[in-house]
Amino acid sequence: MLDYRRVSMFGFLFRRAEFKAMALPLNHQSSFLGPIRILALLAIAAILSGCQVLGAIAGAGAGPSTVDAQYKPPQEPTLVLVENYSIASGGDVEGDRLGRYISEELTTNKVVPLVDYARLTQLRDQDHDAYRKMSVAQIGRAVGAKQVIYVNVGEYGPQTPGNGDLVNWKGSVKVKVVDATTGGSPWPSDQAAGEPVVAETHYKELDPEKGDVPVQEELNKMLGEKIGRFFHSWQKDRDGPEDYQQ
């Protein structure tokens, strides 16, 4: 609601300052009148917009804000399991790479104790066909986990423009937590398939020796960080004026 008293007060102060500036010698008036008029317009604009302008200016120096975890898993042995069934093998190699970045993010932020990835590899290599028939909960129990952070990969791969000299990688996954005892999913409660995550790198020149592997690893790191942040608080830069609406 517009505060007419504030507008009147600023108008009075503005006119008073303007009269004082006009009493100065002519060669000094312009250097004072310009800033006075600009400050007056900013003040009135702040009132008319519900203090959004001043809030944004104040917030610009306020530093990052803290974003809380969406879900805090119990402090129990946890397996990170990444699968991609758009690939016949289930994307074991690619999944393991992404899984290690997720594990690194969780370990760095001390989210949960993690089951050694070597146990998963050993289980899978013992009998690959039998492994493919196991449920997520069964895999978790087999490696000694109480819960599984399960990542189901959808789109995942390189994209190249017509000339082929540049490449970027894009990935989309869905994430959920599975109870290894019951097979239920305590998170997310509103999306049975999992919480969606999307990431995409910038286009970059192909490495003469490594090809697009560095770009793929950049995508894995981006996805690993985004997925890990579901489970721990993190610092976010201020977005802009919309953060200060009243």
C-alpha positions as a Markdown table, in Angstrom:
| # | Residue | x | y | z |
|---|---|---|---|---|
| 1 | Met | 0.0 | 0.0 | 0.0 |
| 2 | Leu | 1.3 | 3.4 | -1.0 |
| 3 | Asp | 2.5 | 5.5 | 2.0 |
| 4 | Tyr | 1.5 | 9.1 | 1.1 |
| 5 | Arg | 3.1 | 10.5 | 4.2 |
| 6 | Arg | 6.5 | 9.1 | 3.2 |
| 7 | Val | 6.1 | 10.5 | -0.3 |
| 8 | Ser | 5.2 | 13.9 | 1.1 |
| 9 | Met | 8.1 | 13.8 | 3.5 |
| 10 | Phe | 10.6 | 12.9 | 0.7 |
| 11 | Gly | 9.1 | 15.6 | -1.5 |
| 12 | Phe | 9.6 | 18.2 | 1.2 |
| 13 | Leu | 13.2 | 17.2 | 1.9 |
| 14 | Phe | 14.0 | 17.1 | -1.8 |
| 15 | Arg | 12.6 | 20.6 | -2.4 |
| 16 | Arg | 14.5 | 21.9 | 0.6 |
| 17 | Ala | 17.8 | 20.5 | -0.6 |
| 18 | Glu | 17.1 | 21.8 | -4.1 |
| 19 | Phe | 16.5 | 25.3 | -2.9 |
| 20 | Lys | 19.8 | 25.2 | -0.9 |
| 21 | Ala | 21.7 | 24.0 | -3.9 |
| 22 | Met | 20.2 | 26.7 | -6.1 |
| 23 | Ala | 21.5 | 29.3 | -3.6 |
| 24 | Leu | 25.1 | 28.3 | -4.5 |
| 25 | Pro | 27.1 | 30.0 | -7.2 |
| 26 | Leu | 26.0 | 28.9 | -10.7 |
| 27 | Asn | 29.2 | 27.0 | -11.4 |
| 28 | His | 28.5 | 24.7 | -8.4 |
| 29 | Gln | 24.8 | 24.2 | -8.7 |
| 30 | Ser | 24.9 | 21.3 | -11.3 |
| 31 | Ser | 27.3 | 19.2 | -9.3 |
| 32 | Phe | 24.9 | 19.3 | -6.3 |
| 33 | Leu | 21.5 | 19.2 | -8.1 |
| 34 | Gly | 22.2 | 16.1 | -10.1 |
| 35 | Pro | 23.0 | 13.7 | -7.2 |
| 36 | Ile | 20.1 | 15.2 | -5.1 |
| 37 | Arg | 17.5 | 14.5 | -7.8 |
| 38 | Ile | 18.8 | 11.0 | -8.4 |
| 39 | Leu | 18.7 | 10.2 | -4.7 |
| 40 | Ala | 15.2 | 11.6 | -4.5 |
| 41 | Leu | 14.0 | 9.5 | -7.4 |
| 42 | Leu | 15.5 | 6.3 | -5.9 |
| 43 | Ala | 13.9 | 6.9 | -2.6 |
| 44 | Ile | 10.4 | 7.4 | -4.1 |
| 45 | Ala | 10.9 | 4.4 | -6.4 |
| 46 | Ala | 11.7 | 2.3 | -3.3 |
| 47 | Ile | 8.4 | 3.4 | -1.7 |
| 48 | Leu | 6.4 | 2.7 | -4.8 |
| 49 | Ser | 7.9 | -0.8 | -5.3 |
| 50 | Gly | 7.5 | -2.0 | -1.7 |
| 51 | Cys | 11.2 | -1.4 | -0.9 |
| 52 | Gln | 12.4 | -3.9 | -3.5 |
| 53 | Val | 15.0 | -1.5 | -4.9 |
| 54 | Leu | 16.6 | -0.7 | -1.6 |
| 55 | Gly | 16.3 | -4.3 | -0.5 |
| 56 | Ala | 18.2 | -5.5 | -3.5 |
| 57 | Ile | 20.9 | -2.8 | -3.0 |
| 58 | Ala | 21.3 | -3.8 | 0.7 |
| 59 | Gly | 21.2 | -7.5 | -0.2 |
| 60 | Ala | 24.0 | -7.2 | -2.8 |
| 61 | Gly | 26.5 | -6.8 | 0.0 |
| 62 | Ala | 24.8 | -9.3 | 2.4 |
| 63 | Gly | 26.7 | -12.3 | 1.1 |
| 64 | Pro | 25.4 | -15.8 | 0.3 |
| 65 | Ser | 22.3 | -17.3 | 1.9 |
| 66 | Thr | 22.1 | -20.8 | 3.4 |
| 67 | Val | 19.9 | -23.4 | 1.7 |
| 68 | Asp | 18.8 | -26.2 | 3.9 |
| 69 | Ala | 19.0 | -29.9 | 3.0 |
| 70 | Gln | 15.8 | -31.3 | 1.4 |
| 71 | Tyr | 16.4 | -34.6 | 3.3 |
| 72 | Lys | 18.8 | -35.6 | 6.1 |
| 73 | Pro | 19.4 | -39.3 | 5.8 |
| 74 | Pro | 19.9 | -41.3 | 9.0 |
| 75 | Gln | 23.5 | -41.8 | 10.1 |
| 76 | Glu | 23.6 | -45.4 | 8.8 |
| 77 | Pro | 25.8 | -47.3 | 6.2 |
| 78 | Thr | 24.8 | -45.9 | 2.8 |
| 79 | Leu | 25.3 | -47.2 | -0.7 |
| 80 | Val | 25.4 | -44.8 | -3.7 |
| 81 | Leu | 24.0 | -46.7 | -6.6 |
| 82 | Val | 23.9 | -45.2 | -10.1 |
| 83 | Glu | 22.2 | -47.1 | -13.0 |
| 84 | Asn | 21.5 | -46.3 | -16.6 |
| 85 | Tyr | 19.3 | -48.9 | -18.3 |
| 86 | Ser | 19.3 | -47.1 | -21.6 |
| 87 | Ile | 22.6 | -48.9 | -22.0 |
| 88 | Ala | 22.5 | -52.7 | -22.2 |
| 89 | Ser | 25.1 | -53.2 | -19.4 |
| 90 | Gly | 23.2 | -50.8 | -17.1 |
| 91 | Gly | 25.9 | -48.2 | -17.7 |
| 92 | Asp | 28.2 | -49.7 | -15.0 |
| 93 | Val | 31.4 | -47.8 | -16.0 |
| 94 | Glu | 29.6 | -44.5 | -16.5 |
| 95 | Gly | 27.5 | -45.0 | -13.4 |
| 96 | Asp | 30.6 | -45.8 | -11.3 |
| 97 | Arg | 32.2 | -42.6 | -12.4 |
| 98 | Leu | 29.2 | -40.5 | -11.5 |
| 99 | Gly | 28.8 | -42.4 | -8.3 |
| 100 | Arg | 32.2 | -41.6 | -7.1 |
| 101 | Tyr | 31.6 | -37.8 | -7.6 |
| 102 | Ile | 28.4 | -38.1 | -5.6 |
| 103 | Ser | 30.2 | -40.1 | -2.9 |
| 104 | Glu | 33.0 | -37.4 | -2.8 |
| 105 | Glu | 30.3 | -34.7 | -2.3 |
| 106 | Leu | 28.7 | -36.7 | 0.5 |
| 107 | Thr | 31.9 | -37.5 | 2.2 |
| 108 | Thr | 33.3 | -33.9 | 2.1 |
| 109 | Asn | 30.1 | -32.7 | 3.7 |
| 110 | Lys | 30.0 | -35.5 | 6.3 |
| 111 | Val | 26.4 | -36.5 | 5.3 |
| 112 | Val | 26.4 | -40.3 | 6.0 |
| 113 | Pro | 28.9 | -43.1 | 6.4 |
| 114 | Leu | 29.3 | -44.7 | 2.9 |
| 115 | Val | 29.7 | -48.4 | 2.0 |
| 116 | Asp | 33.0 | -49.0 | 0.1 |
| 117 | Tyr | 32.4 | -48.9 | -3.6 |
| 118 | Ala | 34.6 | -52.0 | -4.0 |
| 119 | Arg | 31.8 | -54.1 | -2.4 |
| 120 | Leu | 29.4 | -53.1 | -5.1 |
| 121 | Thr | 31.9 | -53.9 | -7.9 |
| 122 | Gln | 32.7 | -57.3 | -6.3 |
| 123 | Leu | 29.0 | -58.1 | -6.0 |
| 124 | Arg | 28.4 | -57.2 | -9.6 |
| 125 | Asp | 31.4 | -59.1 | -11.0 |
| 126 | Gln | 30.6 | -62.3 | -9.1 |
| 127 | Asp | 27.4 | -63.0 | -11.2 |
| 128 | His | 26.4 | -60.2 | -13.5 |
| 129 | Asp | 23.2 | -61.8 | -14.7 |
| 130 | Ala | 22.0 | -62.5 | -11.1 |
| 131 | Tyr | 23.0 | -59.0 | -10.1 |
| 132 | Arg | 20.7 | -57.5 | -12.8 |
| 133 | Lys | 17.8 | -59.3 | -11.3 |
| 134 | Met | 18.3 | -57.9 | -7.8 |
| 135 | Ser | 16.2 | -55.0 | -6.5 |
| 136 | Val | 17.8 | -51.9 | -5.2 |
| 137 | Ala | 17.0 | -52.9 | -1.6 |
| 138 | Gln | 18.5 | -56.4 | -2.2 |
| 139 | Ile | 21.7 | -54.8 | -3.6 |
| 140 | Gly | 21.9 | -52.6 | -0.6 |
| 141 | Arg | 21.6 | -55.4 | 1.9 |
| 142 | Ala | 24.1 | -57.6 | 0.0 |
| 143 | Val | 26.8 | -54.9 | 0.5 |
| 144 | Gly | 25.9 | -54.2 | 4.1 |
| 145 | Ala | 24.0 | -50.9 | 3.5 |
| 146 | Lys | 21.0 | -49.8 | 5.5 |
| 147 | Gln | 19.9 | -47.3 | 2.9 |
| 148 | Val | 20.6 | -46.6 | -0.8 |
| 149 | Ile | 20.9 | -43.3 | -2.5 |
| 150 | Tyr | 19.6 | -44.5 | -5.9 |
| 151 | Val | 20.3 | -42.5 | -9.1 |
| 152 | Asn | 18.4 | -43.5 | -12.2 |
| 153 | Val | 20.1 | -42.0 | -15.3 |
| 154 | Gly | 17.9 | -40.8 | -18.1 |
| 155 | Glu | 19.6 | -38.6 | -20.7 |
| 156 | Tyr | 23.4 | -38.8 | -20.5 |
| 157 | Gly | 25.8 | -38.1 | -23.3 |
| 158 | Pro | 27.7 | -35.7 | -25.6 |
| 159 | Gln | 26.2 | -33.2 | -28.0 |
| 160 | Thr | 28.2 | -31.9 | -30.9 |
| 161 | Pro | 27.3 | -29.1 | -33.4 |
| 162 | Gly | 27.7 | -29.7 | -37.1 |
| 163 | Asn | 31.4 | -29.0 | -37.4 |
| 164 | Gly | 32.4 | -31.5 | -34.7 |
| 165 | Asp | 35.2 | -29.4 | -33.2 |
| 166 | Leu | 33.1 | -28.5 | -30.1 |
| 167 | Val | 31.3 | -30.7 | -27.6 |
| 168 | Asn | 29.2 | -30.5 | -24.5 |
| 169 | Trp | 27.7 | -33.1 | -22.3 |
| 170 | Lys | 24.2 | -33.1 | -20.8 |
| 171 | Gly | 22.7 | -35.3 | -18.2 |
| 172 | Ser | 19.3 | -35.8 | -16.5 |
| 173 | Val | 18.8 | -38.1 | -13.6 |
| 174 | Lys | 16.2 | -38.9 | -10.9 |
| 175 | Val | 17.3 | -39.4 | -7.3 |
| 176 | Lys | 15.7 | -41.2 | -4.4 |
| 177 | Val | 16.6 | -42.8 | -1.1 |
| 178 | Val | 15.6 | -46.5 | -0.7 |
| 179 | Asp | 15.4 | -48.3 | 2.7 |
| 180 | Ala | 17.4 | -51.5 | 2.2 |
| 181 | Thr | 15.3 | -53.3 | 4.8 |
| 182 | Thr | 11.8 | -52.5 | 3.7 |
| 183 | Gly | 12.4 | -51.4 | 0.1 |
| 184 | Gly | 10.4 | -48.3 | 0.7 |
| 185 | Ser | 11.4 | -44.8 | -0.3 |
| 186 | Pro | 11.4 | -42.2 | 2.5 |
| 187 | Trp | 12.5 | -39.5 | 0.1 |
| 188 | Pro | 11.1 | -37.8 | -2.0 |
| 189 | Ser | 7.6 | -38.4 | -0.6 |
| 190 | Asp | 5.9 | -36.8 | -3.5 |
| 191 | Gln | 7.7 | -38.3 | -6.5 |
| 192 | Ala | 7.9 | -42.0 | -6.6 |
| 193 | Ala | 10.4 | -42.1 | -9.5 |
| 194 | Gly | 12.8 | -39.7 | -7.7 |
| 195 | Glu | 13.7 | -36.0 | -7.6 |
| 196 | Pro | 14.8 | -34.8 | -11.0 |
| 197 | Val | 18.3 | -33.3 | -11.6 |
| 198 | Val | 19.5 | -31.8 | -14.9 |
| 199 | Ala | 23.0 | -30.4 | -15.7 |
| 200 | Glu | 24.7 | -29.4 | -18.9 |
| 201 | Thr | 28.3 | -28.2 | -19.6 |
| 202 | His | 29.3 | -25.4 | -21.9 |
| 203 | Tyr | 30.6 | -26.2 | -25.3 |
| 204 | Lys | 34.3 | -26.8 | -25.3 |
| 205 | Glu | 36.9 | -27.8 | -27.8 |
| 206 | Leu | 37.8 | -31.4 | -28.0 |
| 207 | Asp | 41.0 | -32.3 | -26.3 |
| 208 | Pro | 43.6 | -33.6 | -28.9 |
| 209 | Glu | 44.6 | -36.5 | -26.6 |
| 210 | Lys | 41.6 | -37.1 | -24.3 |
| 211 | Gly | 38.8 | -36.2 | -26.6 |
| 212 | Asp | 35.6 | -35.3 | -24.7 |
| 213 | Val | 36.5 | -37.1 | -21.5 |
| 214 | Pro | 37.3 | -33.9 | -19.6 |
| 215 | Val | 33.9 | -32.5 | -20.6 |
| 216 | Gln | 32.2 | -35.6 | -19.4 |
| 217 | Glu | 34.0 | -35.5 | -16.1 |
| 218 | Glu | 32.9 | -31.9 | -15.7 |
| 219 | Leu | 29.3 | -33.0 | -16.1 |
| 220 | Asn | 29.8 | -35.8 | -13.6 |
| 221 | Lys | 31.1 | -33.2 | -11.1 |
| 222 | Met | 28.2 | -30.9 | -11.7 |
| 223 | Leu | 25.7 | -33.7 | -11.2 |
| 224 | Gly | 27.5 | -35.0 | -8.2 |
| 225 | Glu | 27.4 | -31.6 | -6.5 |
| 226 | Lys | 23.7 | -31.0 | -7.3 |
| 227 | Ile | 22.7 | -34.5 | -6.1 |
| 228 | Gly | 24.8 | -34.2 | -2.9 |
| 229 | Arg | 23.2 | -30.9 | -2.1 |
| 230 | Phe | 19.8 | -32.6 | -1.6 |
| 231 | Phe | 21.3 | -34.0 | 1.6 |
| 232 | His | 23.3 | -31.2 | 3.2 |
| 233 | Ser | 23.0 | -27.4 | 3.6 |
| 234 | Trp | 24.9 | -25.2 | 1.2 |
| 235 | Gln | 25.6 | -21.6 | 0.4 |
| 236 | Lys | 23.8 | -19.9 | -2.4 |
| 237 | Asp | 24.4 | -16.4 | -3.8 |
| 238 | Arg | 21.6 | -13.9 | -3.6 |
| 239 | Asp | 19.3 | -14.1 | -6.6 |
| 240 | Gly | 18.1 | -10.5 | -7.0 |
| 241 | Pro | 15.3 | -8.2 | -6.1 |
| 242 | Glu | 12.7 | -10.9 | -5.9 |
| 243 | Asp | 14.4 | -12.1 | -2.6 |
| 244 | Tyr | 13.4 | -8.9 | -0.9 |
| 245 | Gln | 9.8 | -8.6 | -1.8 |
| 246 | Gln | 7.5 | -7.7 | 1.1 |
